[in-house]
């Protein structure tokens, strides 16, 4: 009974002492011994998880010749701030770094600016500043950096970045190799989220292109914003067929397609199963850019007599051999206009029906 009471009294103090020991800053000697032990297993990766090294510890790391071969440096919950970042950025021992993870620290815009201007980090492929205190200013500094041009990935999740910072990263002319931008749980609004969405779809389109599978690009499109991103991609000019069926598109996308100089070589366009009205049909009819079209599929939309008449009278669509307008709102007048068209003389398939 007395033993149990003694244990009950002693355990809380034991727990407090353990916590204090785990959060106490490591001395320089302790840190040197620790990293020597870690690097003995693998001198390319140094991982410091929940080691409260602080800015002084970061300086010890920066001055240690043991880190000369390190390519990946991870300091997670290390109590590192901007001065610690400055020490790392000035280090002559970290020039082999290709990835740096400074997650859950106390880095502000000043630290981001230091990283963005440091020659030490010129080989970085991955920059991870997850859960720090970085705002638009820090994001802009990274986006404008001439040093960080090799970056493939930037992680700024759980910071304080807003729309301006997001747009600067997405539209950066310096970070041309960037494939991934992490901005979850920041202060993004509609503009920032839109920019990120376009960045992602552009990246996915580029991957398809690199694999020689641009004919599958329609599988990536779901909405007007993604059509906008598609039309910003330089190599879309090589497309001869574009299938955007069941892509949740409105007249806005059709107008963009009809006015895009990059689609002059298009021979087949499938816009079936969308939300296209007479406005979209008028845009197609008025488009000189699409004058080489031979196949146009508009089945399952909301096109009426006005749109059908516009297509029937369009000299721009005179090369059409296949036109599909089944399951729309075309009535007798529109059907008659198509049938009696003096322009659409090359049609070889029935126009109505939903085959």
NORJO-V470396 format. One record per residue. N is the residue number from 1. RES is the residue in one letter. PHI is phi in whole degrees, 0 to 359 (NA if undefined). OMEGA is omega as a letter, one per 30 degrees, with the letter a starting at -180 (* if undefined). BURIAL is 1 if it has 9 or more other ideal C-beta (glycine too) atoms within 8 Angstrom, else 0. Layout:
n->N res->RES phi->PHI omega->OMEGA burial->BURIAL
n->N res->RES phi->PHI omega->OMEGA burial->BURIAL
This chain:
n->1 res->X phi->NA omega->l burial->0
n->2 res->X phi->293 omega->l burial->0
n->3 res->X phi->295 omega->l burial->0
n->4 res->X phi->298 omega->a burial->0
n->5 res->X phi->294 omega->l burial->0
n->6 res->X phi->295 omega->l burial->0
n->7 res->X phi->297 omega->a burial->0
n->8 res->X phi->298 omega->l burial->0
n->9 res->X phi->283 omega->a burial->0
n->10 res->X phi->276 omega->a burial->0
n->11 res->X phi->303 omega->a burial->0
n->12 res->X phi->303 omega->a burial->0
n->13 res->X phi->291 omega->l burial->0
n->14 res->X phi->295 omega->a burial->0
n->15 res->X phi->296 omega->a burial->0
n->16 res->X phi->298 omega->a burial->0
n->17 res->X phi->293 omega->l burial->0
n->18 res->X phi->295 omega->l burial->0
n->19 res->X phi->298 omega->a burial->0
n->20 res->X phi->298 omega->a burial->0
n->21 res->X phi->294 omega->a burial->0
n->22 res->X phi->286 omega->a burial->0
n->23 res->X phi->259 omega->l burial->0
n->24 res->X phi->290 omega->l burial->0
n->25 res->X phi->299 omega->l burial->1
n->26 res->X phi->282 omega->l burial->1
n->27 res->X phi->286 omega->l burial->0
n->28 res->X phi->300 omega->l burial->1
n->29 res->X phi->295 omega->l burial->0
n->30 res->X phi->298 omega->a burial->0
n->31 res->X phi->293 omega->l burial->1
n->32 res->X phi->301 omega->l burial->1
n->33 res->X phi->295 omega->a burial->0
n->34 res->X phi->295 omega->a burial->1
n->35 res->X phi->290 omega->l burial->1
n->36 res->X phi->297 omega->l burial->1
n->37 res->X phi->292 omega->a burial->0
n->38 res->X phi->293 omega->a burial->1
n->39 res->X phi->283 omega->l burial->1
n->40 res->X phi->295 omega->l burial->0
n->41 res->X phi->283 omega->a burial->0
n->42 res->X phi->204 omega->a burial->0
n->43 res->X phi->278 omega->l burial->0
n->44 res->X phi->263 omega->a burial->0
n->45 res->X phi->231 omega->l burial->0
n->46 res->X phi->239 omega->a burial->1
n->47 res->X phi->243 omega->l burial->0
n->48 res->X phi->240 omega->a burial->1
n->49 res->X phi->262 omega->l burial->0
n->50 res->X phi->55 omega->l burial->0
n->51 res->X phi->256 omega->a burial->1
n->52 res->X phi->282 omega->a burial->1
n->53 res->X phi->281 omega->a burial->1
n->54 res->X phi->65 omega->a burial->1
n->55 res->X phi->293 omega->l burial->1
n->56 res->X phi->295 omega->l burial->1
n->57 res->X phi->295 omega->l burial->1
n->58 res->X phi->298 omega->l burial->1
n->59 res->X phi->293 omega->l burial->1
n->60 res->X phi->299 omega->l burial->1
n->61 res->X phi->301 omega->a burial->1
n->62 res->X phi->299 omega->a burial->1
n->63 res->X phi->269 omega->a burial->0
n->64 res->X phi->276 omega->l burial->1
n->65 res->X phi->293 omega->l burial->0
n->66 res->X phi->295 omega->a burial->1
n->67 res->X phi->267 omega->a burial->1
n->68 res->X phi->297 omega->l burial->0
n->69 res->X phi->259 omega->a burial->0
n->70 res->X phi->291 omega->l burial->1
n->71 res->X phi->254 omega->l burial->1
n->72 res->X phi->235 omega->l burial->1
n->73 res->X phi->243 omega->a burial->1
n->74 res->X phi->238 omega->l burial->1
n->75 res->X phi->236 omega->a burial->1
n->76 res->X phi->257 omega->a burial->1
n->77 res->X phi->52 omega->a burial->1
n->78 res->X phi->255 omega->a burial->1
n->79 res->X phi->63 omega->a burial->1
n->80 res->X phi->268 omega->l burial->1
n->81 res->X phi->243 omega->a burial->1
n->82 res->X phi->296 omega->l burial->1
n->83 res->X phi->292 omega->l burial->0
n->84 res->X phi->296 omega->l burial->1
n->85 res->X phi->297 omega->l burial->1
n->86 res->X phi->299 omega->l burial->1
n->87 res->X phi->298 omega->l burial->1
n->88 res->X phi->295 omega->a burial->1
n->89 res->X phi->293 omega->a burial->1
n->90 res->X phi->270 omega->a burial->0
n->91 res->X phi->288 omega->l burial->1
n->92 res->X phi->268 omega->a burial->0
n->93 res->X phi->262 omega->a burial->1
n->94 res->X phi->242 omega->a burial->1
n->95 res->X phi->286 omega->l burial->0
n->96 res->X phi->270 omega->a burial->1
n->97 res->X phi->300 omega->l burial->1
n->98 res->X phi->243 omega->l burial->1
n->99 res->X phi->212 omega->l burial->1
n->100 res->X phi->228 omega->a burial->1
n->101 res->X phi->243 omega->l burial->1
n->102 res->X phi->242 omega->a burial->1
n->103 res->X phi->279 omega->l burial->1
n->104 res->X phi->55 omega->l burial->0
n->105 res->X phi->236 omega->a burial->1
n->106 res->X phi->233 omega->a burial->1
n->107 res->X phi->274 omega->a burial->1
n->108 res->X phi->252 omega->l burial->1
n->109 res->X phi->301 omega->l burial->1
n->110 res->X phi->298 omega->l burial->0
n->111 res->X phi->295 omega->l burial->1
n->112 res->X phi->297 omega->l burial->1
n->113 res->X phi->292 omega->l burial->1
n->114 res->X phi->297 omega->l burial->1
n->115 res->X phi->299 omega->a burial->1
n->116 res->X phi->294 omega->a burial->1
n->117 res->X phi->248 omega->a burial->1
n->118 res->X phi->263 omega->l burial->1
n->119 res->X phi->296 omega->l burial->0
n->120 res->X phi->302 omega->a burial->1
n->121 res->X phi->259 omega->a burial->1
n->122 res->X phi->293 omega->a burial->1
n->123 res->X phi->263 omega->a burial->1
n->124 res->X phi->299 omega->l burial->1
n->125 res->X phi->256 omega->a burial->1
n->126 res->X phi->234 omega->l burial->1
n->127 res->X phi->236 omega->a burial->1
n->128 res->X phi->243 omega->l burial->1
n->129 res->X phi->240 omega->a burial->1
n->130 res->X phi->306 omega->l burial->1
n->131 res->X phi->52 omega->l burial->0
n->132 res->X phi->231 omega->a burial->1
n->133 res->X phi->229 omega->a burial->1
n->134 res->X phi->264 omega->a burial->1
n->135 res->X phi->248 omega->l burial->1
n->136 res->X phi->303 omega->a burial->1
n->137 res->X phi->300 omega->l burial->1
n->138 res->X phi->294 omega->l burial->1
n->139 res->X phi->296 omega->l burial->1
n->140 res->X phi->296 omega->l burial->1
n->141 res->X phi->298 omega->l burial->1
n->142 res->X phi->295 omega->a burial->1
n->143 res->X phi->297 omega->a burial->1
n->144 res->X phi->268 omega->a burial->1
n->145 res->X phi->290 omega->l burial->1
n->146 res->X phi->278 omega->a burial->0
n->147 res->X phi->282 omega->a burial->1
n->148 res->X phi->268 omega->a burial->1
n->149 res->X phi->292 omega->l burial->1
n->150 res->X phi->269 omega->a burial->1
n->151 res->X phi->299 omega->l burial->1
n->152 res->X phi->254 omega->a burial->1
n->153 res->X phi->215 omega->l burial->1
n->154 res->X phi->234 omega->l burial->1
n->155 res->X phi->246 omega->l burial->1
n->156 res->X phi->240 omega->l burial->1
n->157 res->X phi->302 omega->l burial->1
n->158 res->X phi->58 omega->l burial->0
n->159 res->X phi->236 omega->a burial->1
n->160 res->X phi->231 omega->a burial->0
n->161 res->X phi->279 omega->l burial->1
n->162 res->X phi->252 omega->a burial->1
n->163 res->X phi->299 omega->a burial->1
n->164 res->X phi->297 omega->l burial->1
n->165 res->X phi->295 omega->l burial->1
n->166 res->X phi->297 omega->a burial->1
n->167 res->X phi->296 omega->a burial->1
n->168 res->X phi->297 omega->l burial->1
n->169 res->X phi->290 omega->a burial->1
n->170 res->X phi->296 omega->a burial->1
n->171 res->X phi->262 omega->a burial->0
n->172 res->X phi->299 omega->l burial->1
n->173 res->X phi->273 omega->l burial->0
n->174 res->X phi->270 omega->a burial->1
n->175 res->X phi->261 omega->a burial->1
n->176 res->X phi->290 omega->a burial->0
n->177 res->X phi->268 omega->a burial->0
n->178 res->X phi->299 omega->a burial->1
n->179 res->X phi->245 omega->a burial->0
n->180 res->X phi->215 omega->l burial->1
n->181 res->X phi->234 omega->l burial->1
n->182 res->X phi->259 omega->l burial->1
n->183 res->X phi->224 omega->l burial->1
n->184 res->X phi->292 omega->l burial->0
n->185 res->X phi->58 omega->l burial->0
n->186 res->X phi->244 omega->a burial->1
n->187 res->X phi->246 omega->a burial->0
n->188 res->X phi->284 omega->l burial->1
n->189 res->X phi->246 omega->a burial->0
n->190 res->X phi->302 omega->a burial->0
n->191 res->X phi->296 omega->a burial->1
n->192 res->X phi->293 omega->l burial->1
n->193 res->X phi->295 omega->l burial->1
n->194 res->X phi->296 omega->l burial->1
n->195 res->X phi->298 omega->l burial->1
n->196 res->X phi->294 omega->l burial->1
n->197 res->X phi->297 omega->l burial->1
n->198 res->X phi->294 omega->l burial->1
n->199 res->X phi->300 omega->a burial->1
n->200 res->X phi->295 omega->a burial->0
n->201 res->X phi->292 omega->l burial->1
n->202 res->X phi->297 omega->l burial->1
n->203 res->X phi->295 omega->l burial->1
n->204 res->X phi->295 omega->l burial->1
n->205 res->X phi->295 omega->l burial->1
n->206 res->X phi->299 omega->l burial->1
n->207 res->X phi->297 omega->l burial->0
n->208 res->X phi->299 omega->a burial->1
n->209 res->X phi->298 omega->a burial->1
n->210 res->X phi->296 omega->l burial->0
n->211 res->X phi->270 omega->a burial->0
n->212 res->X phi->70 omega->a burial->0
n->213 res->X phi->235 omega->a burial->0
n->214 res->X phi->296 omega->l burial->1
n->215 res->X phi->293 omega->l burial->0
n->216 res->X phi->262 omega->a burial->0
n->217 res->X phi->300 omega->l burial->1
n->218 res->X phi->299 omega->l burial->1
n->219 res->X phi->294 omega->a burial->0
n->220 res->X phi->271 omega->a burial->1
n->221 res->X phi->270 omega->l burial->1
n->222 res->X phi->213 omega->l burial->0
n->223 res->X phi->125 omega->a burial->1
n->224 res->X phi->297 omega->a burial->1
n->225 res->X phi->299 omega->a burial->1
n->226 res->X phi->284 omega->l burial->1
n->227 res->X phi->294 omega->l burial->1
n->228 res->X phi->302 omega->l burial->1
n->229 res->X phi->294 omega->l burial->1
n->230 res->X phi->301 omega->a burial->1
n->231 res->X phi->286 omega->l burial->1
n->232 res->X phi->273 omega->a burial->0
n->233 res->X phi->277 omega->a burial->1
n->234 res->X phi->302 omega->a burial->0
n->235 res->X phi->280 omega->l burial->0
n->236 res->X phi->295 omega->l burial->1
n->237 res->X phi->298 omega->a burial->1
n->238 res->X phi->275 omega->a burial->0
n->239 res->X phi->290 omega->l burial->1
n->240 res->X phi->252 omega->l burial->0
n->241 res->X phi->226 omega->a burial->1
n->242 res->X phi->225 omega->a burial->1
n->243 res->X phi->254 omega->l burial->0
n->244 res->X phi->243 omega->l burial->1
n->245 res->X phi->291 omega->l burial->1
n->246 res->X phi->51 omega->a burial->0
n->247 res->X phi->245 omega->l burial->1
n->248 res->X phi->62 omega->a burial->0
n->249 res->X phi->260 omega->l burial->1
n->250 res->X phi->246 omega->l burial->1
n->251 res->X phi->301 omega->a burial->1
n->252 res->X phi->303 omega->l burial->0
n->253 res->X phi->293 omega->a burial->1
n->254 res->X phi->297 omega->l burial->1
n->255 res->X phi->297 omega->l burial->1
n->256 res->X phi->295 omega->l burial->1
n->257 res->X phi->296 omega->a burial->1
n->258 res->X phi->293 omega->a burial->1
n->259 res->X phi->249 omega->a burial->0
n->260 res->X phi->272 omega->l burial->1
n->261 res->X phi->298 omega->a burial->0
n->262 res->X phi->285 omega->a burial->0
n->263 res->X phi->252 omega->a burial->1
n->264 res->X phi->296 omega->a burial->0
n->265 res->X phi->270 omega->a burial->1
n->266 res->X phi->292 omega->l burial->1
n->267 res->X phi->248 omega->a burial->1
n->268 res->X phi->223 omega->a burial->1
n->269 res->X phi->225 omega->l burial->1
n->270 res->X phi->249 omega->l burial->1
n->271 res->X phi->240 omega->a burial->1
n->272 res->X phi->289 omega->l burial->1
n->273 res->X phi->59 omega->l burial->0
n->274 res->X phi->231 omega->a burial->1
n->275 res->X phi->235 omega->a burial->1
n->276 res->X phi->273 omega->a burial->1
n->277 res->X phi->246 omega->l burial->1
n->278 res->X phi->302 omega->a burial->1
n->279 res->X phi->299 omega->l burial->1
n->280 res->X phi->293 omega->l burial->1
n->281 res->X phi->298 omega->l burial->1
n->282 res->X phi->299 omega->a burial->1
n->283 res->X phi->297 omega->l burial->1
n->284 res->X phi->296 omega->a burial->1
n->285 res->X phi->295 omega->a burial->1
n->286 res->X phi->274 omega->a burial->1
n->287 res->X phi->275 omega->l burial->1
n->288 res->X phi->284 omega->a burial->0
n->289 res->X phi->297 omega->a burial->1
n->290 res->X phi->266 omega->a burial->1
n->291 res->X phi->291 omega->l burial->1
n->292 res->X phi->267 omega->a burial->1
n->293 res->X phi->301 omega->l burial->1
n->294 res->X phi->248 omega->l burial->1
n->295 res->X phi->230 omega->l burial->1
n->296 res->X phi->224 omega->a burial->1
n->297 res->X phi->250 omega->l burial->1
n->298 res->X phi->239 omega->l burial->1
n->299 res->X phi->304 omega->l burial->1
n->300 res->X phi->55 omega->l burial->1
n->301 res->X phi->229 omega->a burial->1
n->302 res->X phi->233 omega->a burial->0
n->303 res->X phi->274 omega->a burial->1
n->304 res->X phi->250 omega->a burial->1
n->305 res->X phi->300 omega->a burial->1
n->306 res->X phi->299 omega->l burial->1
n->307 res->X phi->295 omega->l burial->1
n->308 res->X phi->297 omega->l burial->1
n->309 res->X phi->295 omega->l burial->1
n->310 res->X phi->298 omega->l burial->1
n->311 res->X phi->293 omega->a burial->1
n->312 res->X phi->299 omega->a burial->1
n->313 res->X phi->260 omega->a burial->1
n->314 res->X phi->273 omega->l burial->1
n->315 res->X phi->289 omega->l burial->0
n->316 res->X phi->291 omega->a burial->1
n->317 res->X phi->253 omega->a burial->1
n->318 res->X phi->291 omega->l burial->1
n->319 res->X phi->273 omega->a burial->1
n->320 res->X phi->300 omega->l burial->1
n->321 res->X phi->250 omega->l burial->1
n->322 res->X phi->224 omega->l burial->1
n->323 res->X phi->231 omega->a burial->1
n->324 res->X phi->239 omega->a burial->1
n->325 res->X phi->229 omega->a burial->1
n->326 res->X phi->291 omega->l burial->1
n->327 res->X phi->56 omega->l burial->0
n->328 res->X phi->244 omega->l burial->1
n->329 res->X phi->243 omega->a burial->0
n->330 res->X phi->284 omega->l burial->1
n->331 res->X phi->260 omega->a burial->0
n->332 res->X phi->299 omega->a burial->0
n->333 res->X phi->297 omega->a burial->1
n->334 res->X phi->293 omega->l burial->1
n->335 res->X phi->296 omega->l burial->1
n->336 res->X phi->295 omega->l burial->0
n->337 res->X phi->299 omega->l burial->1
n->338 res->X phi->294 omega->a burial->1
n->339 res->X phi->295 omega->a burial->0
n->340 res->X phi->263 omega->a burial->0
n->341 res->X phi->303 omega->l burial->1
n->342 res->X phi->272 omega->a burial->0
n->343 res->X phi->261 omega->a burial->1
n->344 res->X phi->275 omega->a burial->1
n->345 res->X phi->273 omega->a burial->0
n->346 res->X phi->259 omega->a burial->0
n->347 res->X phi->296 omega->l burial->1
n->348 res->X phi->243 omega->a burial->0
n->349 res->X phi->238 omega->l burial->0
n->350 res->X phi->302 omega->a burial->0
n->351 res->X phi->275 omega->a burial->1
n->352 res->X phi->257 omega->a burial->0
n->353 res->X phi->106 omega->a burial->0
n->354 res->X phi->234 omega->l burial->0
n->355 res->X phi->292 omega->* burial->0
